[in-house]
């Protein structure tokens, strides 16, 4: 009933329907913006304006103020009250045109609009409910009377006849409102427990979300550190590679120049030998003995030319090794030292347990694993020391 009266207050006095964009005049009366604009437009040129509700006059066209409070009340009521489109229930007594029903009477088995609800009986037996098309389910299936009570023992709704003379006689009964309020209290307690559980669950979710974010941040930080570490290692390895390859290229150029000089000397010697060979062949082919015998001493033809011995041309194996071979031992030492330097300088940026032990093992590896040539030399020295060991005669008793 109260909701029906409130709905009437939401009707515009001009169009007699619910407000659309309600605005208010200075006198305090509310209208639809379109409706009051239309009325004020008709009053233009009449020398004044007046409120359609209270007839208060205004010298100038009154300003329209939006009534936000009324608009919010209207929206809340319309969202909580079912509309004809939602229920499809219309007033039973409005036969000329369908009018939305706001209440249903269980006693009369009729639905009522606002107009007929005002003149409907107010007696207690006329129980009103929300608009409904199925009123039979609100009556006792045995006595066809309105369900007014609730049997707490059988947990069912009953009529007055069931309570006084029916199968529920002597049972503890309550009115529907009392039973409903008790059940609502139970539901509120359950709801409060569910709210508490929901809040606790939300707290755990937030805690886990926080832990997950920390884990993600830590993993991201570690990934950045690892990436930076390998970038630094690759840069140092690239520098070491360039340095070692540059050293190899330098040695190759030096050896190539030395060998080219030796080849040039040998080519000169070869040309000189060819010249001598042709001269001797010419002497051997001569038929005049006088000419052959008058030839100067030919023993000097086999003597080596000045500067053309093995010492200059790399004739001996040791000299040839010095000319041909690269300094492999030096290259290996440079590479080994560079690799150790890469690890020792890069690893402090990314702490790993036992890094110092790793550096010590690398240094020991360098000391304990000399180049093959050095190991052979050490073995040779050891053999010589054994050979030089003095021999002592055994003493006999």
RODO-2510 file (C-alpha; in nm, 4 decimals, decimal comma):
residues 397
     n   res          X          Y          Z
     1     x     0,0000     0,0000     0,0000
     2     x     0,2776     0,2374     0,0921
     3     x     0,4610     0,1532    -0,2275
     4     x     0,1484     0,2279    -0,4277
     5     x     0,1156     0,5701    -0,2637
     6     x     0,4819     0,6358    -0,3309
     7     x     0,4388     0,5454    -0,6951
     8     x     0,1640     0,8072    -0,7182
     9     x     0,4092     1,0689    -0,5940
    10     x     0,6322     0,9802    -0,8889
    11     x     0,3654     1,0750    -1,1438
    12     x     0,3908     1,4039    -1,3283
    13     x     0,0775     1,6220    -1,2756
    14     x     0,0851     1,7233    -1,6408
    15     x     0,1199     1,3897    -1,8267
    16     x    -0,0017     1,1755    -1,5304
    17     x     0,2777     0,9234    -1,5903
    18     x     0,6062     0,8530    -1,4187
    19     x     0,8561     1,1360    -1,4317
    20     x     1,0949     1,1523    -1,7238
    21     x     1,4028     1,3611    -1,6401
    22     x     1,2341     1,5341    -1,3410
    23     x     1,2999     1,9079    -1,2945
    24     x     1,1834     2,1462    -1,0232
    25     x     1,0567     2,5068    -1,0242
    26     x     1,1421     2,7613    -0,7541
    27     x     0,8081     2,6917    -0,5897
    28     x     0,9165     2,3319    -0,5241
    29     x     0,6880     2,1427    -0,7634
    30     x     0,8302     1,8778    -0,9967
    31     x     0,7472     1,8036    -1,3589
    32     x     0,8903     1,6202    -1,6566
    33     x     1,1329     1,8462    -1,8381
    34     x     0,9480     1,8032    -2,1678
    35     x     0,6085     1,8670    -2,0055
    36     x     0,7014     2,1889    -1,8220
    37     x     0,8915     2,3203    -2,1247
    38     x     0,5770     2,2729    -2,3336
    39     x     0,3639     2,4586    -2,0754
    40     x     0,6121     2,7454    -2,0448
    41     x     0,6288     2,7722    -2,4239
    42     x     0,2512     2,8301    -2,4336
    43     x     0,2903     3,1051    -2,1725
    44     x     0,5454     3,2996    -2,3808
    45     x     0,4096     3,6412    -2,4758
    46     x     0,1448     3,6423    -2,2025
    47     x     0,3470     3,8779    -1,9845
    48     x     0,4263     3,6237    -1,7151
    49     x     0,4682     3,2602    -1,6213
    50     x     0,2986     3,0448    -1,3578
    51     x     0,3353     2,7003    -1,2017
    52     x     0,0756     2,4541    -1,3360
    53     x     0,0416     2,3062    -0,9858
    54     x     0,0201     2,6017    -0,7406
    55     x    -0,0257     2,8862    -0,9895
    56     x     0,2644     3,0836    -0,8420
    57     x     0,3574     3,3554    -1,0891
    58     x     0,7044     3,4440    -1,2203
    59     x     0,8015     3,7663    -1,3961
    60     x     1,0591     3,5877    -1,6118
    61     x     1,0704     3,2361    -1,7461
    62     x     1,1722     3,0269    -1,4450
    63     x     1,4933     2,8294    -1,4535
    64     x     1,4539     2,4521    -1,4405
    65     x     1,6598     2,2725    -1,1774
    66     x     1,7238     1,9003    -1,2098
    67     x     1,5890     1,7108    -0,9089
    68     x     1,8608     1,4476    -0,8702
    69     x     1,7206     1,3223    -0,5389
    70     x     1,3769     1,2553    -0,6893
    71     x     1,5364     1,0950    -0,9926
    72     x     1,7335     0,8538    -0,7715
    73     x     1,4261     0,7665    -0,5624
    74     x     1,2321     0,6980    -0,8807
    75     x     1,5072     0,4755    -1,0212
    76     x     1,5369     0,2769    -0,6958
    77     x     1,1614     0,2217    -0,6718
    78     x     1,1285     0,1193    -1,0330
    79     x     1,4117    -0,1312    -0,9995
    80     x     1,2659    -0,2894    -0,6824
    81     x     0,9015    -0,2992    -0,7971
    82     x     0,8072    -0,5370    -1,0786
    83     x     0,6829    -0,3769    -1,3957
    84     x     0,4089    -0,5117    -1,6224
    85     x     0,6690    -0,6116    -1,8760
    86     x     0,8490    -0,8186    -1,6127
    87     x     0,5419    -0,9919    -1,4590
    88     x     0,2769    -0,9555    -1,7287
    89     x     0,0122    -0,9289    -1,4514
    90     x    -0,2681    -0,6762    -1,4941
    91     x    -0,5535    -0,5548    -1,2782
    92     x    -0,8501    -0,7960    -1,2707
    93     x    -1,1071    -0,5158    -1,2527
    94     x    -0,9677    -0,2918    -1,5305
    95     x    -1,1558    -0,4523    -1,8188
    96     x    -1,1473    -0,1609    -2,0625
    97     x    -0,7671    -0,1403    -2,0888
    98     x    -0,4890    -0,3429    -1,9220
    99     x    -0,3474    -0,1666    -1,6164
   100     x    -0,0472    -0,3092    -1,4331
   101     x    -0,1301    -0,4791    -1,1044
   102     x     0,0618    -0,3749    -0,7939
   103     x    -0,0849    -0,6271    -0,5449
   104     x    -0,2851    -0,9507    -0,5413
   105     x    -0,5572    -1,0393    -0,2878
   106     x    -0,5455    -1,4030    -0,1801
   107     x    -0,8983    -1,3941    -0,0434
   108     x    -1,0541    -1,2461    -0,3565
   109     x    -0,8125    -1,4243    -0,5875
   110     x    -0,7738    -1,1011    -0,7828
   111     x    -0,4937    -0,8679    -0,8847
   112     x    -0,5321    -0,4959    -0,8158
   113     x    -0,3952    -0,1760    -0,9674
   114     x    -0,3284     0,1369    -0,7617
   115     x    -0,6805     0,2714    -0,8184
   116     x    -0,8659    -0,0446    -0,7139
   117     x    -0,6236    -0,1125    -0,4301
   118     x    -0,7314     0,2120    -0,2607
   119     x    -1,0968     0,1016    -0,2470
   120     x    -1,0259    -0,2629    -0,1668
   121     x    -1,1320    -0,4086     0,1664
   122     x    -0,8885    -0,3570     0,4531
   123     x    -1,0200    -0,6496     0,6596
   124     x    -0,7597    -0,9030     0,7892
   125     x    -0,8930    -1,1915     0,5820
   126     x    -0,8047    -1,0023     0,2667
   127     x    -0,4367    -1,0925     0,2621
   128     x    -0,2339    -0,8987     0,0064
   129     x     0,0794    -1,0251    -0,1675
   130     x     0,2992    -0,9363    -0,4608
   131     x     0,1282    -0,9668    -0,7995
   132     x     0,0899    -1,3312    -0,8927
   133     x    -0,1035    -1,5337    -1,1489
   134     x    -0,0890    -1,8590    -0,9513
   135     x    -0,2915    -1,7870    -0,6378
   136     x    -0,3933    -2,1516    -0,5933
   137     x    -0,0526    -2,2422    -0,4554
   138     x    -0,1199    -1,9976    -0,1703
   139     x    -0,4264    -2,1950    -0,0582
   140     x    -0,4530    -2,5209     0,1339
   141     x    -0,4971    -2,8119    -0,1035
   142     x    -0,7328    -2,9844     0,1479
   143     x    -0,9528    -2,7062     0,2864
   144     x    -0,9079    -2,4517     0,0012
   145     x    -0,8345    -2,1811     0,2544
   146     x    -0,5509    -1,9293     0,2634
   147     x    -0,2223    -2,0547     0,4063
   148     x    -0,1793    -1,8399     0,7169
   149     x     0,0308    -2,0516     0,9528
   150     x     0,3514    -2,2531     0,9558
   151     x     0,3794    -2,5883     1,1355
   152     x     0,7261    -2,5995     1,2906
   153     x     0,7065    -2,9743     1,3576
   154     x     0,6288    -3,0699     0,9979
   155     x     0,7983    -2,7637     0,8412
   156     x     0,5022    -2,6848     0,6157
   157     x     0,2537    -2,4045     0,5595
   158     x    -0,1045    -2,4743     0,6757
   159     x    -0,4446    -2,3059     0,6944
   160     x    -0,6498    -2,2382     1,0058
   161     x    -0,8566    -2,5556     0,9561
   162     x    -0,5407    -2,7685     0,9435
   163     x    -0,4330    -2,6174     1,2744
   164     x    -0,7671    -2,6576     1,4556
   165     x    -0,9136    -2,9805     1,3193
   166     x    -0,6759    -3,1220     1,0626
   167     x    -0,3721    -3,3461     1,0812
   168     x    -0,1673    -3,0648     1,2340
   169     x    -0,3967    -3,0282     1,5340
   170     x    -0,1979    -2,9827     1,8521
   171     x     0,1229    -2,9054     1,6663
   172     x     0,3227    -2,5963     1,7397
   173     x     0,2355    -2,3381     1,4770
   174     x     0,3419    -1,9835     1,3978
   175     x     0,2121    -1,7167     1,1693
   176     x     0,3759    -1,6960     0,8312
   177     x     0,5313    -1,3607     0,9197
   178     x     0,6805    -1,4960     1,2447
   179     x     0,8152    -1,8100     1,0779
   180     x     0,9446    -1,6063     0,7885
   181     x     1,1263    -1,3644     1,0203
   182     x     1,2841    -1,6541     1,2119
   183     x     1,4002    -1,8138     0,8906
   184     x     1,5335    -1,4784     0,7739
   185     x     1,7299    -1,4533     1,1004
   186     x     1,8752    -1,7994     1,0378
   187     x     1,9576    -1,7029     0,6831
   188     x     2,1209    -1,3816     0,8068
   189     x     2,3391    -1,5857     1,0439
   190     x     2,4320    -1,8177     0,7599
   191     x     2,4945    -1,5168     0,5394
   192     x     2,7195    -1,3624     0,8047
   193     x     2,9207    -1,6849     0,8267
   194     x     2,9456    -1,6958     0,4500
   195     x     3,0570    -1,3317     0,4480
   196     x     3,3220    -1,4119     0,7100
   197     x     3,4391    -1,7126     0,5100
   198     x     3,4385    -1,5035     0,1950
   199     x     3,6467    -1,2319     0,3629
   200     x     3,8926    -1,4913     0,4953
   201     x     3,9127    -1,6514     0,1524
   202     x     3,9643    -1,3106    -0,0055
   203     x     4,2417    -1,2420     0,2462
   204     x     4,4123    -1,5695     0,1579
   205     x     4,3715    -1,4939    -0,2116
   206     x     4,5311    -1,1515    -0,1651
   207     x     4,8130    -1,3064     0,0376
   208     x     4,8770    -1,5652    -0,2322
   209     x     4,8547    -1,2969    -0,5004
   210     x     5,1158    -1,0974    -0,3099
   211     x     5,3414    -1,4027    -0,2844
   212     x     5,2925    -1,4731    -0,6536
   213     x     5,3844    -1,1151    -0,7438
   214     x     5,6955    -1,1386    -0,5261
   215     x     5,7902    -1,4683    -0,6900
   216     x     5,7378    -1,3166    -1,0342
   217     x     5,9419    -1,0088    -0,9422
   218     x     6,2208    -1,2251    -0,8001
   219     x     6,2204    -1,4516    -1,1056
   220     x     6,2257    -1,1473    -1,3322
   221     x     6,5175    -1,0015    -1,1380
   222     x     6,7109    -1,3290    -1,1501
   223     x     6,6404    -1,3621    -1,5226
   224     x     6,7749    -1,0113    -1,5803
   225     x     7,0870    -1,0918    -1,3781
   226     x     7,1459    -1,4150    -1,5707
   227     x     7,0933    -1,2339    -1,9006
   228     x     7,3372    -0,9610    -1,7969
   229     x     7,5879    -1,2265    -1,6841
   230     x     7,5837    -1,4095    -2,0171
   231     x     7,5980    -1,0826    -2,2085
   232     x     7,9107    -0,9917    -2,0117
   233     x     8,0596    -1,3402    -2,0605
   234     x     7,9910    -1,3295    -2,4361
   235     x     8,1470    -0,9845    -2,4603
   236     x     8,4581    -1,0981    -2,2753
   237     x     8,4774    -1,4183    -2,4810
   238     x     8,4453    -1,2150    -2,8008
   239     x     8,7268    -0,9875    -2,6844
   240     x     8,9402    -1,2901    -2,5946
   241     x     8,8670    -1,4535    -2,9305
   242     x     8,9662    -1,1369    -3,1161
   243     x     9,2847    -1,1065    -2,9104
   244     x     9,3895    -1,4707    -2,9650
   245     x     9,3035    -1,4644    -3,3362
   246     x     9,4924    -1,1373    -3,3720
   247     x     9,7974    -1,2972    -3,2072
   248     x     9,7720    -1,5989    -3,4400
   249     x     9,7392    -1,3699    -3,7429
   250     x    10,0395    -1,1651    -3,6305
   251     x    10,2557    -1,4764    -3,5878
   252     x    10,1382    -1,6104    -3,9243
   253     x    10,2400    -1,2861    -4,0964
   254     x    10,5808    -1,2849    -3,9269
   255     x    10,6464    -1,6481    -4,0205
   256     x    10,5221    -1,5878    -4,3732
   257     x    10,7619    -1,2959    -4,4186
   258     x    11,0549    -1,5037    -4,2866
   259     x    10,9722    -1,7964    -4,5124
   260     x    10,9273    -1,5661    -4,8123
   261     x    11,2771    -1,4237    -4,7560
   262     x    11,4237    -1,7742    -4,7341
   263     x    11,2391    -1,8822    -5,0481
   264     x    11,3786    -1,5813    -5,2325
   265     x    11,7348    -1,6727    -5,1271
   266     x    11,6856    -2,0322    -5,2351
   267     x    11,5496    -1,9208    -5,5722
   268     x    11,8682    -1,7169    -5,6256
   269     x    12,0803    -2,0187    -5,5287
   270     x    11,8811    -2,2383    -5,7645
   271     x    11,9398    -1,9966    -6,0541
   272     x    12,3149    -1,9888    -5,9802
   273     x    12,3291    -2,3692    -5,9668
   274     x    12,1460    -2,3911    -6,2992
   275     x    12,3957    -2,1510    -6,4555
   276     x    12,6907    -2,3619    -6,3301
   277     x    12,5245    -2,6820    -6,4507
   278     x    12,4798    -2,5416    -6,8009
   279     x    12,8439    -2,4233    -6,8089
   280     x    12,9740    -2,7659    -6,7051
   281     x    12,7492    -2,9381    -6,9609
   282     x    12,8923    -2,7116    -7,2300
   283     x    13,2479    -2,8091    -7,1267
   284     x    13,1543    -3,1741    -7,1326
   285     x    13,0191    -3,1434    -7,4849
   286     x    13,3321    -2,9730    -7,6233
   287     x    13,5525    -3,1776    -7,8571
   288     x    13,8571    -2,9507    -7,8358
   289     x    14,0710    -3,0787    -7,5482
   290     x    14,2742    -2,7587    -7,5396
   291     x    13,9693    -2,5503    -7,4644
   292     x    13,8560    -2,7881    -7,1885
   293     x    14,1962    -2,7838    -7,0239
   294     x    14,2338    -2,4096    -7,0491
   295     x    13,9117    -2,3630    -6,8443
   296     x    13,9920    -2,2223    -6,4961
   297     x    13,9822    -2,4529    -6,1936
   298     x    13,6304    -2,6000    -6,1813
   299     x    13,6570    -2,7201    -5,8204
   300     x    13,5177    -2,3879    -5,6990
   301     x    13,1933    -2,4540    -5,8853
   302     x    13,0770    -2,6918    -5,6080
   303     x    13,1570    -2,4508    -5,3247
   304     x    12,8458    -2,2811    -5,1707
   305     x    12,7912    -1,9157    -5,2472
   306     x    12,8439    -1,6565    -4,9793
   307     x    12,5392    -1,6299    -4,7596
   308     x    12,3764    -1,9376    -4,9133
   309     x    12,4451    -2,2000    -4,6452
   310     x    12,2043    -2,3910    -4,4299
   311     x    12,2335    -2,1269    -4,1631
   312     x    12,0734    -1,8688    -4,3909
   313     x    11,8212    -2,0948    -4,5663
   314     x    11,6943    -2,2899    -4,2687
   315     x    11,8568    -2,6139    -4,3674
   316     x    11,8673    -2,7670    -4,0183
   317     x    11,5575    -2,9084    -3,8535
   318     x    11,5811    -2,6893    -3,5425
   319     x    11,6069    -2,3750    -3,7514
   320     x    11,3244    -2,4930    -3,9765
   321     x    11,1039    -2,5490    -3,6739
   322     x    11,1704    -2,1959    -3,5496
   323     x    11,0780    -2,0539    -3,8882
   324     x    10,7749    -2,2703    -3,9703
   325     x    10,6061    -2,3250    -3,6338
   326     x    10,3742    -2,0897    -3,4435
   327     x    10,4086    -2,0252    -3,0724
   328     x    10,1336    -2,2739    -2,9833
   329     x    10,2359    -2,2807    -2,6188
   330     x    10,2066    -1,9038    -2,5908
   331     x     9,8698    -1,9085    -2,7658
   332     x     9,7439    -2,1800    -2,5297
   333     x     9,8669    -1,9834    -2,2280
   334     x     9,6918    -1,6684    -2,3509
   335     x     9,3699    -1,8606    -2,4121
   336     x     9,3853    -2,0374    -2,0757
   337     x     9,4590    -1,7190    -1,8843
   338     x     9,1843    -1,5338    -2,0713
   339     x     8,9208    -1,7985    -1,9928
   340     x     9,0076    -1,7896    -1,6235
   341     x     8,9887    -1,4101    -1,6312
   342     x     8,6434    -1,4219    -1,7944
   343     x     8,5057    -1,6437    -1,5186
   344     x     8,6715    -1,4673    -1,2263
   345     x     8,5602    -1,1224    -1,3449
   346     x     8,2064    -1,2206    -1,4461
   347     x     8,1031    -1,4567    -1,1651
   348     x     8,1165    -1,1964    -0,8815
   349     x     7,8221    -1,0241    -1,0526
   350     x     7,6145    -1,3368    -0,9978
   351     x     7,6901    -1,4972    -0,6630
   352     x     7,7189    -1,8720    -0,6766
   353     x     7,8150    -2,0821    -0,3781
   354     x     8,1671    -2,2107    -0,4233
   355     x     8,2769    -1,9455    -0,6745
   356     x     8,6049    -1,8949    -0,4907
   357     x     8,6649    -2,2700    -0,4930
   358     x     8,6019    -2,2678    -0,8670
   359     x     8,8644    -1,9977    -0,9168
   360     x     9,1144    -2,1937    -0,7086
   361     x     9,0468    -2,5108    -0,9068
   362     x     9,0949    -2,3212    -1,2327
   363     x     9,4244    -2,1795    -1,1102
   364     x     9,5365    -2,5245    -0,9926
   365     x     9,4338    -2,6667    -1,3278
   366     x     9,6644    -2,4218    -1,4991
   367     x     9,9531    -2,5068    -1,2699
   368     x     9,8914    -2,8819    -1,2664
   369     x     9,8350    -2,9219    -1,6398
   370     x    10,1411    -2,7810    -1,8169
   371     x    10,1700    -2,7944    -2,1965
   372     x    10,2781    -3,1223    -2,3506
   373     x    10,6204    -2,9849    -2,4403
   374     x    10,6821    -2,8831    -2,0790
   375     x    10,5750    -3,2277    -1,9522
   376     x    10,8159    -3,3939    -2,1967
   377     x    11,0947    -3,1628    -2,0829
   378     x    11,0230    -3,2368    -1,7165
   379     x    11,0257    -3,6114    -1,7906
   380     x    11,3571    -3,5746    -1,9747
   381     x    11,5124    -3,3915    -1,6789
   382     x    11,3866    -3,6586    -1,4423
   383     x    11,5507    -3,9316    -1,6531
   384     x    11,8793    -3,7407    -1,6622
   385     x    11,8760    -3,6985    -1,2865
   386     x    11,8324    -4,0740    -1,2444
   387     x    12,1237    -4,1427    -1,4757
   388     x    12,3440    -3,9044    -1,2827
   389     x    12,2574    -4,0588    -0,9450
   390     x    12,5824    -4,2005    -0,7929
   391     x    12,6126    -4,5717    -0,7362
   392     x    12,6944    -4,6886    -0,3886
   393     x    12,8404    -5,0337    -0,3290
   394     x    12,6624    -5,2577    -0,0844
   395     x    12,8382    -5,3109     0,2416
   396     x    12,8907    -5,6677     0,3484
   397     x    12,9309    -5,7787     0,7032
***
